[in-house]
Amino acid sequence: MTEYELDHFQSEFDPQTMAQAIQEDPQNKPKQFAILKTASFLAFSKGPGQLSVLNNNKKEALVAAFTCREELEKWPFERTGVAEVPFAVLQQLVERNDRLDGVVIDPFGKALVLKRAHLADMDATLASVQPRKELKLKATRDYPIGLPLAVKELCESHNEVYRVWLLAARGEHDTEDHKLMVVDFDGKGEDLFPHLAKAVRLYLRQGERLELMKADLRLLQIAQQAARPIYEKA
């Protein structure tokens, strides 16, 4: 990563925000887990799949990830190159390597440790969440400049993606619309959504919320009636 990219990097996920939100209302867990699952982090890397690991006082091996450059600079050990890594990649690295016990986010700040049991609980929680029936969807003309092209370029490298819609969505208790990207594709959201979120986040306004959902039959019907897709596989 360049110095400019490092200076301007800020993960979409904040451990303190998650802890506070869940403490205030346990029903916030799925939303906070969804933010984490689609977030990206900084990590020291020697190449694909070779990320820096910390051993805690229990001799557990944890992949080290950072939410910003300020946290990254606290690293007291030998430094290698720095990469931007989607959380899905961090999780897959742990799940595929028996020598790893989990992930630690901002290990030298207010550290968040996610061991294998935590990762499994997160997946189970998200899998149990039903689509929000009260979500109202409609077409939007508020396409941030450059976003459709970024989506197109990303999707052209993912043959499993067929169509993408950008809609305005509002939940029952929301006071304003937020953006919803409905994606028609084969496979699991955890394999695509982190890359899609990374591709489009630079085109969103500060504080603007974007939700990603895989298209089921109901969502496909609504999206097709509401708007034309911003991407369609050739």
N, C-alpha and C positions, 0 to 999 in steps of 0.2 A: 504494500500500500504506500501511496505517496504521503508526504508530510501533510499536505492539504487534506487528504482523505482522513488521515488520523485525527487531525485537529477538529474536523467537522463530524466525526462519527459519534453517534449517540444511539444506543440500542433502543428499540421500541419498548423493551421490557425494563421495568425498574423493580428490583426486589423489595424495596421499602413500600412502594405503592401496592404491590401484591399483598404483602403482609398486613398492611393497614386495611385494605379492602376486605380481605377474608376475615380479619378480626371483627370488623364492623358488621359483616353479614356473611356467614358461611355460604350463602347462596351465590356469592360472587366467585366461588372457586372455578366453575367452568369458564367464565369469561376471562379470568386472570390466567388460567392454564392455556386458553386459546391464544392469548397475546404472547405468552412465553413460547408456545409451539411454533409460532410464525415469526419469531424475532431472530435477529442475527447478533453476533457478538464478535469481539476481537479475541485472537488467540495467537500465541507464539507457535510458529510452525516451521518444520524442516522439510515439508513436502506433504502431498496428499495423505491424509490419515495419520500424519506424524505430528501430533500436537503436544505441547508441554503438559506434563503431569506433575501433580503435587502429592506427597505422601503426608497424611495427617498423623497425629500421635497414636492412632490405632493401626497404623501401617496400612491404611486404605489408600488406594491409588485413585486420585480424582483428576479428571481433565479440567484444566484451568481456563476459564472464560471471563471476559471483561466487558463491562457495559460502555466504557468510554476510555479515552486516552489517559485521563487522570488516574483511573484505576490501574490501567496497564503499566503506567510508569512506576507503580509501587513494587513491581516485580524485582526481587533482590538477587536473582540468579542470572546465569548466562542467558543472553538474549539472542534469538534467531530472527528470522523474518516474521512479519506480522500478517495474518490473514483475517479476512472477514468470514465468519463461519456461521451458517444457519444452525439454529438449535437442533433441528432434525438430524443434522450431520453429527453433532455432539452426542445425541442420544444413540444414534445408530452405531457410533464408534464404541460406546460402552456396551451396548447389547451384543456386539460381534466380537468383543475381546474379553475373555474370561479374567484377564489380569486387571481389568479396570473395575472399579467399584461405584463410580458415579461421576457427577459433574459438580464443580464448585464455581459459582459466579461471584466475581469480585472478592477473591480469597483474602486480600489484605485490607478490605473495607468491611462493610457490614455483610459478611459472607453469607451466601445462600448455598447450602449443600443439598444436592439432589442425588440420593443413592438409588440403586436399582428398584427398591420397593417404592420410592417416591415416583419414579418414572412410570412404573406399572400402575400406580394409583392414579396418576394424571391421565394416562391413556384410558383407564377404566371409567373415570369420571366423565371424560369427553365423549366416550362411546355411549354412555347412558343418557346423554342429554338429547332430548327430542327437539326437532325444529320448532321454533317459536311460532305458534299458529297466529299470534296476534300481530306479527310483523306485516306492515303494510308497504307494498312496493309500488313504485311508479317510475316512469321514464324521467331522465334528467338530461339537461343540456350543459350541465356544469362539468365539462371535461377539462381537467387541468391540462394546460399546454404541454405536449410531449408525452402524456400518459398513454394514449392509444398506440403510438408508435413503439413505446417501450414494451407494452403488452404484446404487440405483434412480433417484435424481435425475439422476445423470450419464448413465446408460444411456437414460433417456427422451429425452435430447437427442441421442442417437446412434441413428438408425434402423437402422444396420447391425448393432446388437447384438440377439441373440435370447434368449440365456440366459447366466446366470453362476452358477457353483457355487463354494462355498468349502469346501475339503477340507483334511485333514491329510496331509502328505507327508513321506516319509523316504527319503533316498538310502542306498545301500549302506554308505557310510562315515559317515553321520550318527549322532550319539548321541541326538538328540531330533527330534521332529516340527517342521516349520515349516508355515506356512500356504501353500496353493496356491490361486490363483484360476484356474479354468478358464473361459474365455470363448468362447462360440459366436457368431461374428460374421463378416461379410464384410469383406475388405480386409486391410491390413497392420497388424501389431502396432505398428509405430512411429507410426502415425497415431492409435491409440487408447490404447495402454498408458500413455504419459506423462500423459494426462489422468486415466485411471483411478487411477494411482498417486498422483497429487496429491490426488484426491478422498478416498482412503481412508487416507492416511498419518497424518492427525491422530488416527485412531481406534486406531492400533496402540500397544502398549506400547513403552517404550524398549528398543531392541535387538531388538525382535521382527522376524522376517524374513517377508516376503511375496513369493512368486514368482508371476508372471503367465505363463500359457501359453494360446496359441490352441488351441481344441479341434479335434483331428483325429478320425477315426473311432474310434480306440482310446480316446482320452481321453473322448470322448462316451459310449462304452459304459461305461467305468469310472465316470464321474461320475453317469450316470443310475442305475446300480445302487447307488451308494454313498449318495446323498443327493438331496434335493429342491433345485432351484435357489433361490438367494436373490434372483434376478431372472429374470423371464420376460416377454418382450414381449407386450403385450396384443393 
